[in-house]
Amino acid sequence: MRLFKFIIILFFSLLLLAVLAAGSLAVFSLQDFPLVSKSKNLTAHEITRVKSFINANNPSHFRKGQKKTTIITEQDINLLANYALNKLNGRARTKVKIFNASAHLTGTIKLPGNPLGEYLNISTIISQQENSIIVKSMEIGDVTVPRFISDLLLSITHQKLQKQFPEYRIAINSLTDFRLRKKQASISYVWQPEIMSQLKNRVATLIPKKLRQRIFIYTQKLQKTSPTIQQKRPSLSALLKPMFNFAIKRSKNNNPVEENRALFIVLGAYMMDKNIPQLLGNKSIGKLKRKTFYLLKRDDLSQHLLVSAAITALSDPDLAQSIGLEKEVKDSDGGSGFSFSDLAADRAGVALANSAFRSRRQAHLIQQRLANVNNESDYMPDVNNLPSGLKNIDFKMIYTDTDSAAYKNVIQVIDKRIAACNIYR
């Protein structure tokens, strides 16, 4: 099983190796330039590609003991890896190049300011030989790492991962084959449902305890509040006002930024009809039946706004913007059509959440304004004269793509309208 264990633990070991080398070989390993340049935010096309890969390999479709072979391209590996590393505030990035029976792995970690160098660069070449993989070379900055040291660190990392993460141990034992081919890798394994069970149990541990508690509290408040709103076609404001009044009361003894964060997560989950408490292990809070709320007389705009705000609350406003864009691009190709008004709601949701998290003072201010909001135009921009329902062929004819000047001009109009809303002033 050396082959299968080795390829998985290698990526974990590189990070550990970087940390150790930073202390012992700092003078020689730190450099003034990045080996891997900063990656751009994922485009709509790239997000669609990642989603397609994830859907094609959705484990819920597999039976226990089913043999599965997944082929992942060099491009998809880089997309997935760099999105995950972007969660670290963009300080770490990586690049993988796959050849026949070998691969070149490079990584860069941006360090806090220091006189020795701004970047820690790592370069590794691995080679597949029959049923095993070996490290042909490893360099940290200008330092070449001896083979016995890299082997030792890989072994230590593997042992620690096995002890601390049961799902890692199960995954290792499920692997049956691994092959490196030109610009792609194939992974064969026997599906074990225990892996998903372990990962689901770990989801709750990734959410800080205090945030989980706040999510439970706001979900219970939402359960009590939603049924009391009796209007036939209630405005989203009718929901925001009591919920943010409750946030004001809780913020007297708590951090208003964190209160807002939890509330937006709960509201976004509600719009998606998801039971977040049960996902986090609290089965005592039952599923809440979602009521339809309207924004500018449309129910879909309220969903766009609050789901984008929720994603931003989970610390990824760029993803919130990109997911909204990806949906519109998909809609233009046989769906409801590309809609700039939907994008306006997405961007308003991101702006609202960012305003609510900027500082304690700003968090209090947003709470007060939403608790007393009278007009939807206070937080949602006018969408009149924004193109909607554009089919793919029409979108390409007018805007070419999302990098064109014509497209960016419309986005500038949207952002100016958002900035003019009372709540963001």
C-alpha angles and dihedrals in degrees: 000000000000093000095056097042092048099055094050098045093046095080092048091048094054091062093047090047090052092053093049093045092049089065102039103033101026097133093057104027100054118084139185095233134056119245089205116041120225111277122232122244112277113272123226090257092052093049089051089051093051092047091050091052092048093047092048089054098040104148092209086076093058130090123225110272093015114148113232134182119198122193113202121186127225089248093054092047090055093046093050095042096049094045089054092047091049085070085072090069091266094290093123128048136163142195128203126198117186124202132171105304093342142070138198114218120191129178140179130199118193109219132204114269114291137149095246100063143307100235138050108207126194127190123183133174118198127188131200114224116179106297099352142060123220134192105242094185141352128190132182108195105309093339121102109212115223114242095241091056095050091047091050094050092048090052094048092048092049092052093049093048091051092053097044103036118046091185089058091054092049092048092051091051091048095059116102104169142006127188134182115212132167107302094343145064129213121211122193122193146153110246115242115189089205088078092064092044090054092047093049090052089051094052091078091052091056091060112074113249094241092051090050090052091050091049090053092049095049091045090055090048090050090051090057096040104046097062091052092063102090104171115126094232103014120199118237086243089068088064098039095053099061094036094053091043085059090048090054091055093048092046091064087079101019141055106278092209091059092043090055091047093054093044094053091049090053094046092048092049089048091054089051091046091239125149102223097176092058090048087054092051101263104124093168091079107077127216114280118224107234120237120207115247124189133221118190084352091300125109095202094061092060089054093049092050099046097040090052089048090051093051089049088050087059087061101259114101091158089058090048090055093044096048090052090050093046091055092051093049089050091048090054089060101066097318130095091303135258110301125195089188089061089049089051089057091047092052092044089054091052091047092048093051094044090052090049093053101039097097141331091263092049091045090055090047094052090048091053093047095048092044089057101032115143103171129048087216088070089076106009119065124227111269097194114132092014110132114250138173094033113167118220095259092049093047092052092046093053104030105015091207142335092277095059124111091238092057093045090051090060090048089053090053090051093048091050090053091050092049089053093058113109096238094058096047 
